[in-house]
Amino acid sequence: MVIDRIALILAIIGALNWGSIGIFGFDIVAYICGGQLSTVSRVIFTLVGIAGLWCVSLLFRQREEYREDM
């Protein structure tokens, strides 16, 4: 699903941002968007959080084991 891929991409962006905060003490999203409290940063942080919650559902879904042969 497209939503799954978007959620995974946003979760990866969030993970990389948290990694840069943990290792370097540098918040990439806040730097690019004008600070942690800017509206754009808060929207991105919110989208990443929602994507993380969506990714939790990936853990509990049944995988489709079949593929259509061409």
C-alpha positions in Angstrom: 0.0 0.0 0.0 1.1 3.5 -0.7 0.2 4.7 2.8 2.5 2.0 4.3 5.4 3.2 2.2 4.8 6.9 3.1 4.6 6.0 6.8 7.8 4.0 6.6 9.6 6.9 4.8 8.4 9.4 7.5 9.4 7.0 10.3 12.9 6.6 8.8 13.2 10.4 8.6 12.2 10.6 12.2 14.7 7.9 13.2 17.5 9.7 11.3 16.5 13.0 13.0 16.5 11.4 16.4 19.8 9.7 15.6 21.4 13.1 14.8 20.0 14.5 18.0 21.4 11.6 20.0 24.8 11.5 18.4 25.5 15.1 17.5 23.0 17.1 19.5 21.7 18.6 16.2 18.0 18.6 15.2 17.9 18.6 11.4 14.2 19.2 11.1 14.3 22.2 13.4 17.3 23.6 11.6 15.7 23.3 8.2 12.3 24.6 9.3 13.2 27.5 11.6 13.3 26.0 15.1 11.5 23.4 17.1 8.4 25.6 17.8 7.9 26.8 14.2 4.6 25.7 12.6 6.3 23.8 9.8 8.5 21.8 12.3 5.5 21.0 14.5 3.6 19.7 11.4 6.5 17.5 10.4 7.0 16.2 13.9 3.2 15.4 14.1 3.3 13.6 10.7 6.3 11.6 11.8 4.5 10.6 15.0 1.3 9.6 13.2 3.5 7.6 10.7 5.1 5.8 13.7 1.7 4.8 15.0 0.7 3.6 11.6 3.9 1.5 11.4 2.9 -0.3 14.6 0.0 -1.7 12.6 2.5 -3.3 10.2 3.7 -5.5 13.0 0.3 -7.1 13.4 -0.9 -7.5 9.9 -1.2 -10.7 8.0 1.1 -10.9 5.1 -0.3 -11.8 1.7 1.6 -14.9 0.7 0.4 -15.1 -2.8 1.6 -13.2 -5.9 -0.1 -12.9 -9.3 2.1 -14.5 -12.0 2.4 -12.6 -15.2 
